[in-house]
Amino acid sequence: MTSDALTPRPHDDRPYDVVVFGASGFVGRLTAAHLARHAPLGTRIALGGRSRAKLEAVRTDLGVDWPLVVADSTDPEALEAMAESTRVVATTVGPYARYGLPVVAACAGAGTHYADLTGEVLFVRDSIDQSHDAAVASGARIVHACGFDSVPSDLGVLLTAEAAKADGVGPLTTTTLTLVSARGGVSGGTIDSLRGQVDVITADSAKRRVVADPYSLSPDRAKEPELGDESDSTFVGRTDGRWTGPFVMAPFNTRIVRRSNALQGWEYGRAFQYREVMGFGSSPLGPVLAAATAGGVMAMGFGLALKPTRMVLDRVLPSPGEGPGERTRERGHFRVEVVAATSGGARYRTTVAAKGDPGYAATAVMLGESALCLALDQLPPAAGVLTPATGMGTPLAERLRAAGFTLMTERL
């Protein structure tokens, strides 16, 4: 979806189409590099961050002549000026619970579209509560979770539901996403976000209840269906012939997908029941690996919550801004499969896959293409605090296919 000439859009009087905020950070650099290689000719891009010297170094490394926007997340006036200068802010400045809400507020007030990489339930809930109405009033699309959290999940379910609707076989019912395979490094930023959320829920029982609620991101919790036990604490089991265990991103991704369903008037179905798991193959070793992963996930959570083990983990886990080398990023990949049943008895499988480390290389593509989609594409009317499926939907899927991703739905 590239072209030599851009169609005029609202806010064309603004100097920029996209500001990459946090461009001197690890993922920010990767996102800017993707845009430098793949943005359509004539796209007006600027690099944003708090250090002009670091932004200048990034610009030199990329070999571009893009303008620089100096802004700090603690400076409301600078954030307001940045938001008013562009049609889209794509931000990698996290943890978002610590740094993100002022950026969201500035964009919501200015009618500026926004995309981020958050995987933090509490941050998204606060963003909804504080900025949804302002974004609706201004026409801004505030789109959270535009990376590996949670584009594969959100678009995978959306495409499955659209296929079922086109075939007239009823809405979705039992739906499971399985992480079939993945290879990549561990994100220091993700670990730091997890630390922050563990600290908050350890100290605040009300916040713990928000995180535990499967519909915590719903626009209207009282209208959500009661479908029995929808805990995302999945243990060892079998799904479609594979041994499965817990997927560490499920507690966030599932809530984004459920918000998408509700924002679309429960288009996926009132009996839509969604979960995510990690696949470990069908061999006898599968349940052992699944059990070990379940134990590791629990140990990580307890370890970060307890001071003695937290001190040890802080020494060995990657820090914010750290990430894998180029070879690891290039050799990485991911593949997820969404398998869904419908009320009419049909079954579908949607595969979402890509080359590149999912948390870095592939995520930079997802964020970069989300920013271009929000800035350049004709999108259905929508505003407020949204999700990838409701803020962009199939136009983003088309962009990702053009960027080399696999997004394919088949009836089983």
Steps between C-alpha positions, in 0.01 A plus 500: 500500500756755392459770241687796358227749584296530816127569511418811706368418847371701797771703674704536182571852627718342770870472417531125567308183423680289764719579800691201636520590870780318678697467176834474682386195698556142385161431341458864402813478284374181338162660427664808350724277290196313365335827406817626337500193274129454435297819552348630174685778326384832638404376846594770749677332791672653804707345778392585854659465841646690791864517382580694185852356491371141503237578236767655279706182534203286395432727203863472391500121536182474290630733232182711495437872528188476717420782744553452872236562769642540851243415767502338841209292631503712818455826306130550410565807286762320292271199459212723394720671243618164368145365473381813318787472250410158362216275394637192682727444800655153513655465844741244640557691826423263785419366747179658383343511845788727601541711186205438269189671636616859431574404140155342463336809650688735267399299193138463611474873554660591168305256284825317424505126436722294728661154496711326764647164602352462847425167660380658827136440599495771766641763264236426235226510762624841622526621141137404438379665817696821450506557125234300314236773508750770400620289208142439383435874512817587306485208255829349618562127469700395806615151404683298762684170457634544145782245529528130578271606784234478349482533120523126416228419755270788413524476121497120510164495675362785287584319174351175635176675595480673161539166319226341708270796438563485125409130501185557705584232757428701813720687746809359670475290814799312645815662362862418585821664387806273517854631478625221276861615474711801584865593516645823631653694786353622827392863517644712781210738458245222541676380816499854639127534428440169679700621799288812520170315479610246762588786736160666451284192544704384800420825677143560378224239522268705274763496226541125549129456431529704180790288375318177590172594328485344150285795387704772671534699176134479402325827412203384709580222747136453603401403146762229461372142484561266790659196338617318808866456588709710261822499697806562285715289733527209258688191612610187316246362255442397139365725225445381141738208552777704662617513857446853626598712797466860613584784262651786701332765281151350528382705801546817294417384147172336599375824653585697186311248285198508733501882486501477120194277513314739730597814306349339190172429676606141576537431128706187575206364700343525843621145567854577380736329745868572440827371640866484400751221557853405402553186293762234581445247222351152518801297617526341848733786595218752445335478843838523672585821315151638563524427873848656518371813329203522737737472794731763353217749446383457860855524633560824309188659645581398856866588452424857397257541790748392771785736585785246539432325168415832332854624573648192333269518199575870451868410456444233236196619306550749213459870578280747309662604174689172467422252227641217289762548230426530131564132427253387769239746375537385140490128586187536712145416397154432635190305398162506674182318405149609597255208489134588550164326498179677402142470620416339166747215549779625270867518596769737376874543538680830449880498485704810579874464448807706420877487484704700748524504877136546611578746779732719295533453123141391435364742761678793333328408174162477674539838670638667190222369278240595765630858493486512120152345502370763741668783310436405138219247457127549458357343815142444614373764745627441854639701789590451863728254677500212255675176412685398181188320374264792568739784426639361171374148431537352151700796357773417752479132404549599135802709591657217696447256215676745270783514755548120481273377780274197460136563592290215361158361596372156399187306577569162661 
